[in-house]
Amino acid sequence: MTIGRREITLLAVLGLFAVLLIGTAVYSAVVSPYLAKKRNSQQLAAQVAQKQRQLNELAKAEEKLRLAREQSLPADPAVARRLYENRLLQAAQAAGFDGVKIESGEVRRDKDLFHRFPVVVRGQATLENLTAFLHAFYARKYLHRIQQISLTPGKDGKTMDVMISVDAVVLDDAAAKDALPDGEVTRRDLPPLKDYVSVIAGRNLFAAYQPPPPPPTPSPEATRQPPPPPALDPSRFAYVNAIVEVNGEREVWLYSRTEGKTLRLNENDPFAIGAVQGRVVRIGIRDVEVEVNGEPRKLSLGDCLYPEAREPHKET
């Protein structure tokens, strides 16, 4: 029996359908479950990694909480406030503060998790004293922090009125009960105090910044300078400026233009202007009699004390 072209084509199509059916069956029976298991495995691995990260974060949080319990002020807020006030008082006095005052505010419950209370330290101190106090404050890793520092310069230019606002925290399950916490967990290793003092204490916080002086310019070669002009004698430019009456007594005003000053003189008052030594003998209504280097003179308002061009000490 001879198979024609139509039969061959039909058999080929049927064979192709058979292959597709077998492939689909194999995929559904083998490949699809494998891929599903692989996806599930990847999802589980991601969930495990996420859980591990959560466990790590939880462990870190637990460690922070453990440290916070050991660094917290005593669990009883009243005890904590009393002990902490004494601690700040001792630190301020040891740093050299004068007139120390410690004021604490009301204890407040925060988020139903812990108590907190504010403390204010007041006193007079130098910048070196303040540096010593802050060094002692930050050397302890209590659950406390400085909220504000206010400095007002004193009249002597050295001391300041200091106001330091502190916020302190008390955990309900704090490790400390009847004393402030101690031990390595509450101590912070800081450089020596002298290192901070050498950097901070020499500064003037209330002065504007002044840049360092520029380097000196090289001196020019020495040149011969002309002699300076002869100095002016102020007595040649001193005038009777006014005659007034003060409390029933007459007073003459001698104004020295070159010196920019006015001498207010009564009768018998001595005076010196430049090379001239003189004394007021009498003060009239519009004139005045004086002795200039032992020579009597009578001067009216606006007259020059010594108008001559020659030097007074050369007068004969």
C-alpha positions in Angstrom: 0.0 0.0 0.0 1.4 3.3 -1.0 1.1 6.2 1.4 0.4 9.4 -0.3 1.5 13.0 0.4 -1.6 13.8 2.3 -1.2 10.9 4.6 2.4 11.8 5.3 1.5 15.4 6.1 -1.3 14.2 8.4 1.1 11.8 10.2 3.6 14.6 10.7 1.0 16.8 12.2 -0.2 14.1 14.5 3.4 13.4 15.5 4.0 17.1 16.3 0.8 17.1 18.5 2.0 14.0 20.3 5.4 15.6 21.0 3.7 18.7 22.3 1.4 16.7 24.5 4.3 14.6 25.9 6.4 17.8 26.5 3.5 19.5 28.3 3.0 16.4 30.5 6.7 16.2 31.3 6.9 19.9 32.1 3.8 19.7 34.4 5.1 16.5 36.0 8.8 17.4 36.5 9.9 21.0 35.5 7.0 22.9 37.0 7.3 21.4 40.5 11.1 21.9 40.4 10.7 25.6 39.6 8.0 26.0 42.3 10.3 24.4 44.8 13.2 26.6 43.7 11.0 29.7 44.1 9.9 28.5 47.5 13.5 27.9 48.5 14.5 31.4 47.4 11.6 32.9 49.3 12.5 30.9 52.4 16.2 31.9 52.1 15.1 35.6 51.9 12.9 35.2 54.9 15.7 33.5 56.9 18.1 36.3 55.9 15.5 38.9 57.0 14.9 37.1 60.3 18.6 37.0 60.8 19.0 40.7 60.3 16.1 41.3 62.7 17.8 39.0 65.2 21.1 40.9 64.8 19.3 44.3 65.2 17.4 42.9 68.2 20.7 41.8 69.7 22.2 45.2 69.2 19.2 46.9 70.7 19.4 44.5 73.7 23.0 45.4 74.1 22.3 49.1 74.0 19.4 48.6 76.5 21.8 46.7 78.8 24.3 49.5 78.6 21.6 52.0 79.2 20.4 50.2 82.3 24.0 50.3 83.7 24.5 53.9 82.7 21.1 55.1 84.0 20.7 57.1 87.3 19.2 55.1 90.2 15.8 53.7 89.5 14.1 55.8 92.2 13.7 59.3 90.7 13.9 61.0 94.1 17.1 59.2 95.0 18.5 59.9 91.5 17.8 63.6 91.6 19.4 64.0 95.1 22.5 62.1 94.2 22.9 63.7 90.7 22.5 67.3 92.2 25.3 66.5 94.6 27.4 65.1 91.8 27.1 68.3 89.7 27.7 70.5 92.8 30.9 68.6 93.6 32.1 68.8 89.9 31.4 72.6 89.8 33.2 73.3 93.1 36.2 71.1 92.1 36.4 73.0 88.8 36.7 76.3 90.7 33.2 77.8 90.2 32.2 80.5 92.7 28.7 81.0 94.1 27.5 77.6 92.8 23.7 77.0 92.8 22.0 73.8 91.7 18.3 74.0 90.7 16.4 70.9 89.6 13.0 70.8 88.0 10.0 68.5 88.2 10.4 64.8 87.5 8.3 63.9 84.4 7.2 60.5 83.0 8.2 60.2 79.4 6.3 57.9 77.0 5.6 55.6 80.0 9.1 54.2 79.5 11.4 56.3 81.8 11.6 59.4 84.0 13.5 62.6 83.2 14.2 65.8 85.1 16.1 69.0 84.3 18.9 70.4 86.4 20.4 73.9 86.1 24.0 74.8 87.3 24.7 78.4 88.0 27.9 80.1 89.1 30.8 82.4 88.3 33.8 80.9 86.5 36.7 81.5 84.2 36.9 79.8 80.8 39.5 77.4 82.4 37.0 76.5 85.2 34.2 75.9 82.6 36.6 73.6 80.6 37.4 71.6 83.8 33.7 71.2 84.6 32.8 70.0 81.1 35.7 67.6 81.1 34.4 66.1 84.4 30.8 66.0 82.9 31.7 64.1 79.7 34.1 61.8 81.5 31.0 60.0 82.9 28.7 58.2 80.4 25.5 58.6 82.5 22.2 59.0 80.7 22.5 62.8 80.8 23.2 65.5 78.3 23.7 69.3 78.3 20.8 71.1 76.6 22.1 74.7 76.8 25.1 76.7 78.0 24.7 80.5 78.6 27.8 82.7 79.3 27.7 86.3 80.3 31.0 88.1 80.6 31.8 89.7 84.0 33.0 93.2 84.6 36.6 92.1 85.2 36.9 90.6 81.7 38.0 87.2 83.1 35.1 85.6 84.9 31.7 84.8 83.4 28.2 84.2 84.8 27.6 80.6 83.7 24.3 78.8 83.3 24.3 75.2 82.3 21.0 73.3 81.6 21.2 69.5 81.9 18.7 66.8 81.1 19.0 63.5 83.1 17.2 60.2 82.5 16.1 57.4 85.0 15.1 54.0 83.6 12.6 51.9 85.6 14.9 48.8 85.5 18.2 50.7 86.1 21.0 48.6 87.6 21.9 51.3 90.1 19.6 51.6 93.2 21.1 53.6 96.0 24.2 55.2 94.4 25.2 56.7 91.1 26.4 54.0 88.6 30.1 53.2 88.5 32.4 51.0 86.6 34.0 50.8 83.2 30.7 51.1 81.4 30.1 54.6 82.9 33.6 55.9 82.2 34.8 57.6 79.1 38.5 57.8 78.2 39.3 61.4 77.5 42.6 63.1 76.8 44.1 64.9 79.9 42.4 68.1 81.0 45.5 70.1 80.3 45.2 69.3 76.6 41.7 70.9 76.5 42.8 73.9 78.7 45.8 74.7 76.4 43.4 74.8 73.4 40.3 76.5 74.9 41.2 78.5 78.0 43.5 81.0 76.2 40.7 82.2 73.9 38.5 85.3 74.3 35.0 84.1 73.4 33.6 87.6 73.5 36.1 89.3 71.2 35.8 89.5 67.4 38.2 87.4 65.4 41.6 89.0 64.7 43.7 87.5 62.0 47.4 87.1 62.7 49.5 90.0 61.8 51.0 90.0 58.3 54.7 89.1 58.0 57.0 92.1 58.4 58.0 93.7 55.2 61.7 93.8 54.5 63.3 97.1 55.6 64.4 99.3 52.7 67.9 100.4 52.4 68.8 103.1 54.8 68.5 106.5 53.2 69.5 109.8 54.6 66.5 111.5 55.9 66.3 115.3 56.0 66.3 116.8 59.5 62.8 117.2 61.0 61.4 120.7 61.1 61.8 122.6 64.4 59.0 121.8 66.8 56.3 124.4 67.2 56.1 126.1 70.6 52.4 125.8 71.7 52.7 129.1 73.5 52.8 130.9 70.2 49.4 129.5 69.4 47.7 130.0 72.8 44.9 132.6 73.0 42.7 134.1 75.6 39.5 132.4 74.5 37.0 133.5 77.2 36.5 135.3 80.5 33.6 133.8 82.5 32.2 134.0 86.0 31.7 130.7 87.9 30.2 130.7 91.4 31.0 134.4 91.8 34.6 134.0 90.7 36.1 135.1 87.4 37.7 132.5 85.3 39.9 132.9 82.2 40.1 130.3 79.5 43.5 129.8 77.6 43.1 127.7 74.5 46.2 126.0 73.0 45.4 125.3 69.3 48.4 123.0 68.7 47.5 120.8 71.8 43.7 121.1 71.3 43.2 121.8 75.0 41.7 124.6 77.1 43.1 125.7 80.5 40.4 127.1 82.9 42.3 129.3 85.4 41.4 131.5 88.4 43.5 134.3 89.8 46.9 133.2 91.2 46.6 129.8 89.3 49.9 128.8 87.7 50.0 127.4 84.2 52.4 126.0 81.6 52.0 126.0 77.9 55.0 124.8 75.8 58.1 126.6 77.0 56.1 129.2 78.9 55.6 129.1 82.7 53.1 131.6 83.9 50.6 132.7 86.6 47.3 134.5 86.5 47.6 137.8 88.4 44.2 139.5 87.8 41.1 138.7 85.8 39.2 141.7 84.6 35.9 141.9 82.7 37.5 142.0 79.2 41.2 141.5 79.9 43.5 139.6 82.1 47.0 140.3 83.7 49.4 137.4 83.7 53.1 136.8 84.4 54.9 135.0 81.6 58.3 133.7 82.5 58.4 136.4 85.2 57.3 139.2 82.9 53.9 140.9 83.5 51.6 141.0 80.5 48.1 142.3 79.9 46.0 140.4 77.5 42.5 141.1 76.1 40.0 138.6 74.7 41.5 137.0 71.5 45.1 138.0 72.3 47.9 135.5 71.8 49.7 134.5 75.0 53.2 134.8 73.5 53.1 136.2 69.9 56.8 137.0 69.5 58.8 135.0 67.0 61.7 134.5 69.3 61.9 131.7 71.8 60.6 132.7 75.2 63.7 131.5 77.1 65.9 133.8 74.9 63.9 136.9 75.8 65.9 139.5 77.7 
